[in-house]
């Protein structure tokens, strides 16, 4: 009965494969849960960063003067022209 050893080894191999599959499934389930928690936190943080940057843009737009919105410079040297224009 030489095939008895082969059948026993095949049965042991199937049991080992089943044990590995069960452990792998449990590990993948834990990883999936952790991944979803991290994704939720990162998504929430990214949303907060977007909201803060939008609020900052609004605050800066409100602080800008009317002259800056119209494009008129506030520096007195703008009326003199470029430096290269005054060469002799």
Backbone torsions as a table, in degrees:
resi	resn	phi	psi	omega
1	UNK	NA	68.2	179.7
2	UNK	-73.1	-19.8	-178.2
3	UNK	-77.7	-12.6	179.2
4	UNK	-64.6	-40.9	178.2
5	UNK	-64.4	-41.2	179.1
6	UNK	-64.9	-41.4	178.1
7	UNK	-65.6	-39.4	179.2
8	UNK	-65.3	-42.9	178.0
9	UNK	-65.7	-38.7	177.9
10	UNK	-64.6	-40.7	179.0
11	UNK	-65.5	-42.3	178.3
12	UNK	-64.2	-40.1	177.9
13	UNK	-63.9	-40.8	178.0
14	UNK	-66.2	-39.7	177.8
15	UNK	-64.6	-42.3	178.9
16	UNK	-64.4	-40.7	177.7
17	UNK	-63.7	-40.1	178.4
18	UNK	-64.5	-42.2	178.5
19	UNK	-63.1	-43.6	179.7
20	UNK	-64.9	-40.4	179.9
21	UNK	-64.9	-40.3	179.2
22	UNK	-65.7	-44.1	178.8
23	UNK	-65.3	-40.1	179.1
24	UNK	-64.8	-40.8	178.5
25	UNK	-62.0	-42.7	178.5
26	UNK	-64.9	-41.5	179.2
27	UNK	-65.5	-40.2	178.3
28	UNK	-66.3	-35.6	177.1
29	UNK	-65.1	-42.8	177.1
30	UNK	-64.6	-40.9	179.1
31	UNK	-64.6	-41.3	179.4
32	UNK	-63.1	-41.9	178.4
33	UNK	-64.3	-45.1	179.6
34	UNK	-65.5	-38.5	179.8
35	UNK	-64.6	-40.3	179.3
36	UNK	-68.5	-36.4	177.3
37	UNK	-64.8	-44.8	179.7
38	UNK	-65.0	-41.9	178.4
39	UNK	-61.4	-40.5	177.9
40	UNK	-64.8	-43.1	-179.1
41	UNK	-67.7	-41.9	179.9
42	UNK	-66.6	-41.1	177.9
43	UNK	-62.7	-40.5	177.3
44	UNK	-65.8	-41.3	178.4
45	UNK	-66.1	-39.3	178.9
46	UNK	-65.5	-38.1	176.6
47	UNK	-63.7	-39.6	177.9
48	UNK	-65.8	-38.4	178.5
49	UNK	-65.1	-42.5	177.4
50	UNK	-61.8	-42.6	-179.9
51	UNK	-65.5	-41.4	179.6
52	UNK	-66.2	-40.8	179.7
53	UNK	-67.7	-35.6	176.4
54	UNK	-66.1	-41.0	178.1
55	UNK	-64.8	-37.3	177.8
56	UNK	-66.4	-41.2	177.1
57	UNK	-61.7	-41.4	178.6
58	UNK	-64.9	-44.3	-179.7
59	UNK	-63.4	-41.1	178.7
60	UNK	-67.9	-37.2	178.3
61	UNK	-65.8	-34.6	178.8
62	UNK	-73.4	-27.9	-179.3
63	UNK	-80.9	-21.0	-178.7
64	UNK	-65.3	142.2	-179.7
65	UNK	-76.9	166.8	179.0
66	UNK	-66.9	-33.2	178.9
67	UNK	-65.0	-38.7	179.8
68	UNK	-68.4	-33.8	177.9
69	UNK	-69.0	-34.4	-179.7
70	UNK	-78.8	-16.8	178.3
71	UNK	98.7	4.8	178.6
72	UNK	-80.0	125.1	-179.2
73	UNK	-73.2	151.0	-179.3
74	UNK	-94.4	-2.7	-176.7
75	UNK	-92.1	140.0	-178.0
76	UNK	-70.9	-21.8	-178.0
77	UNK	-72.1	-10.5	-178.7
78	UNK	-69.7	-24.4	-178.7
79	UNK	-80.1	-18.0	-178.1
80	UNK	-83.0	-14.4	-177.6
81	UNK	89.5	-168.4	-178.5
82	UNK	-82.5	155.2	-178.7
83	UNK	-63.2	-33.5	-176.8
84	UNK	-69.1	-21.3	-178.4
85	UNK	-73.2	-20.9	-174.1
86	UNK	-101.3	17.8	177.1
87	UNK	-77.8	149.1	-176.4
88	UNK	-98.4	NA	NA
